[in-house]
Amino acid sequence: MRRFLGWLFFAAALGVLGAGGWAWWWVHHPLALPAPTVDLSIEPGTLPRNVAQAVRDAGVDVQPQLLYYWFRISGQGRQIKAGSYELETGITPERLLDKLARGEESLRAVTFVEGWNWRQVRAALASAEQLKPETKSLDDAAVMALLGRPGVAPEGRFFPDTYTYSKGSSDVAVLKRALRAMDKRLAEAWAQRAPDAVAKTPDEALILASIVEKETGKAADRTLVASVFNNRLKVGMPLQTDPTVIYGLGDKFDGNLKKVHLQTDTPFNTYTRPGLPPTPIAMPGKASLHAALHPAPGKFLYFVAKGDGTSHFSENLDEHNRAVNKYQRGQ
């Protein structure tokens, strides 16, 4: 009898060891996926048991109950985070749980470039990979109302940067982040503005910064460009900046700015109208926001491109005309 009980205990021990060995193998063995990559979406508040079922529903060949037991035994089940995940060939139950507990979502990104206008922003959103286009059918006014800014023009209101998002996210969420980012950058720049900055309000600073952004060829010239426009506004001189004219032409502009365009009045033609245009003409970056409110010292009123990306700055028209002859006409 004693020998029988010994053999029974030995067999049970082997069974436990065998089960333990199999469990170790299973946790470290790649799961069978129906494709090289599988998308998995976990909604907020999903319980570990339902997460295991969601993995199975996504097409992964695994027993949900077994996966759930692994979640519990590991002690990480309650750490699983909601989000959009991408499971790749070779992923094991151990790696799967680690990914979910760390919140290693499958992210995509869309970039808004400094100097872009609103049309370019909308085009980038429309072509962004797996971004839900909730604003696609809305006009500009409806988009801004949806973002909580009714009656505000969208131009220049979004900060140029790269924004990551989970697959299936809404373009509204991306725009809200970019809008808040510009609000923050503009508020910071305005709070630190130089005493001689000509802008009277943050909105005027944003408009001026957008012009500086479009007119700057080299970063080193940025505060000098800002100085020219600050000085022109101070003495009541028209800004006479081509980018505002081009912006006012919209789709009519074919890439060739002509004299007739400079003489055709629009709300954005700073040759025919004094002061700042009614809205920004592009998205200014942080450097342009700073430059608009911290112009370089000096009495510069003119500048002309030198052909190498930089500009020559002049305080009077005679000097400017000589610079034009030298750099533009080769005289």
Residue pairs with C-beta under 8 A, 6 or more apart in sequence:
26 66
26 93
27 70
27 92
27 93
27 94
28 92
28 93
28 94
29 92
29 93
30 89
30 90
30 91
30 92
31 60
31 61
31 62
31 87
31 91
31 92
31 93
31 96
32 60
32 61
32 62
33 59
33 60
33 61
33 87
33 88
33 89
33 91
34 59
34 60
34 61
35 59
36 88
36 89
37 86
37 87
37 88
37 89
38 58
38 59
38 60
38 86
38 87
39 58
39 84
39 85
39 86
39 87
39 106
39 167
40 54
40 55
40 58
40 84
40 85
40 86
40 87
41 54
41 83
41 84
41 85
41 168
42 51
42 54
42 80
42 81
42 82
42 83
42 84
42 85
42 100
43 82
44 82
45 82
46 54
46 80
46 82
48 68
48 71
48 72
48 77
48 78
48 80
49 64
49 68
51 71
51 80
51 100
52 62
52 64
52 65
52 67
52 68
52 71
53 64
55 62
55 64
55 67
55 87
55 96
56 62
56 63
56 64
56 67
58 87
60 87
62 93
67 93
68 77
70 93
70 97
71 77
71 80
71 97
74 97
76 97
76 98
76 101
77 97
79 101
80 97
80 100
80 101
81 100
81 101
81 102
81 103
83 103
83 105
83 166
84 105
84 106
84 166
84 167
84 168
84 169
85 99
85 100
85 104
85 105
85 106
86 106
86 167
87 96
87 99
91 99
105 166
106 166
106 167
107 164
107 165
107 166
107 167
108 128
108 129
108 130
108 131
108 164
108 165
108 166
108 167
109 162
109 163
109 164
109 165
110 124
110 125
110 128
110 131
110 162
110 163
110 165
110 174
111 124
111 161
111 162
111 163
112 121
112 124
112 158
112 159
112 160
112 161
112 162
112 163
112 178
112 283
113 120
113 160
113 283
114 160
114 213
114 283
114 284
114 285
114 288
115 160
115 213
115 214
115 282
115 283
115 284
115 285
116 124
116 160
116 282
116 283
117 155
117 247
117 281
117 282
117 283
118 140
118 154
118 155
118 156
121 154
121 158
121 283
122 135
125 131
125 133
125 135
125 171
125 174
125 175
126 133
126 136
128 171
128 174
129 167
130 167
130 168
131 165
131 169
131 170
131 171
131 174
132 168
132 169
132 170
132 171
133 171
134 170
134 171
134 172
135 143
135 146
135 171
135 172
135 175
136 171
138 146
140 153
140 154
141 150
141 151
143 154
143 175
144 150
144 151
144 152
144 153
144 154
144 157
146 172
147 172
147 175
147 176
147 179
149 157
149 179
153 278
153 279
155 210
155 279
155 280
155 281
155 282
156 182
156 206
156 207
156 210
156 279
156 280
156 281
156 282
156 283
156 284
157 179
157 182
157 206
157 280
158 175
158 178
158 179
158 181
158 182
158 283
159 178
159 179
159 181
159 182
159 184
159 185
159 283
159 285
160 283
160 284
160 285
161 178
161 181
163 174
163 177
163 178
165 173
165 174
182 206
182 283
185 286
185 289
186 202
186 205
186 206
186 289
187 202
189 205
189 209
189 286
189 289
189 290
189 292
189 293
190 202
190 205
190 293
192 293
193 199
193 205
193 293
193 294
194 293
194 294
194 295
196 230
196 295
197 205
197 230
197 292
197 293
197 294
197 295
198 208
198 230
198 233
198 234
199 205
199 208
199 292
199 293
204 276
205 289
205 292
205 293
206 280
206 284
206 289
207 276
207 277
207 279
207 280
207 281
208 226
208 229
208 230
208 233
208 276
208 292
209 280
209 284
209 288
209 289
209 291
209 292
209 293
210 280
210 281
210 282
210 283
210 284
210 288
211 229
211 239
211 241
211 243
211 244
211 276
211 277
211 281
212 222
212 225
212 226
212 229
212 284
212 288
212 291
212 292
213 282
213 283
213 284
213 285
213 288
214 241
214 243
214 281
214 282
215 225
215 229
215 241
215 243
216 222
216 225
216 288
216 291
217 305
217 309
217 310
217 311
218 309
218 310
218 311
219 287
220 310
221 303
221 310
221 311
221 313
222 287
222 288
222 291
223 291
223 294
223 295
223 296
224 296
224 298
224 300
224 303
224 311
224 313
225 291
225 303
225 311
226 288
226 291
226 292
226 294
226 295
226 296
227 295
227 296
227 297
227 298
227 300
227 313
228 300
228 301
228 302
228 303
228 313
229 239
229 241
229 292
229 295
230 292
230 295
231 237
231 295
231 298
231 299
231 300
231 301
232 238
232 239
232 240
232 301
233 239
233 275
233 276
235 301
236 274
237 301
238 270
238 271
238 273
238 274
239 270
239 275
239 276
240 270
240 271
241 270
242 257
242 262
243 281
243 282
244 268
244 269
244 270
244 277
244 281
245 257
245 261
245 262
245 266
245 268
245 269
245 270
245 271
246 253
246 257
246 261
247 268
247 277
247 281
247 282
248 266
248 267
248 268
248 269
248 277
249 261
249 266
253 261
262 269
262 271
263 271
263 272
264 272
265 272
265 273
266 272
267 273
267 277
267 278
268 277
268 278
268 281
270 277
284 292
298 313
298 315
299 315
300 313
300 314
300 315
301 314
301 315
301 316
301 317
301 320
302 313
302 314
302 315
302 316
302 317
302 319
302 320
302 323
303 311
303 312
303 313
303 314
303 320
304 311
304 312
304 314
304 320
304 323
304 324
304 327
304 328
305 311
305 327
305 328
306 312
306 327
307 327
312 323
312 326
312 327
314 320
314 323
325 331
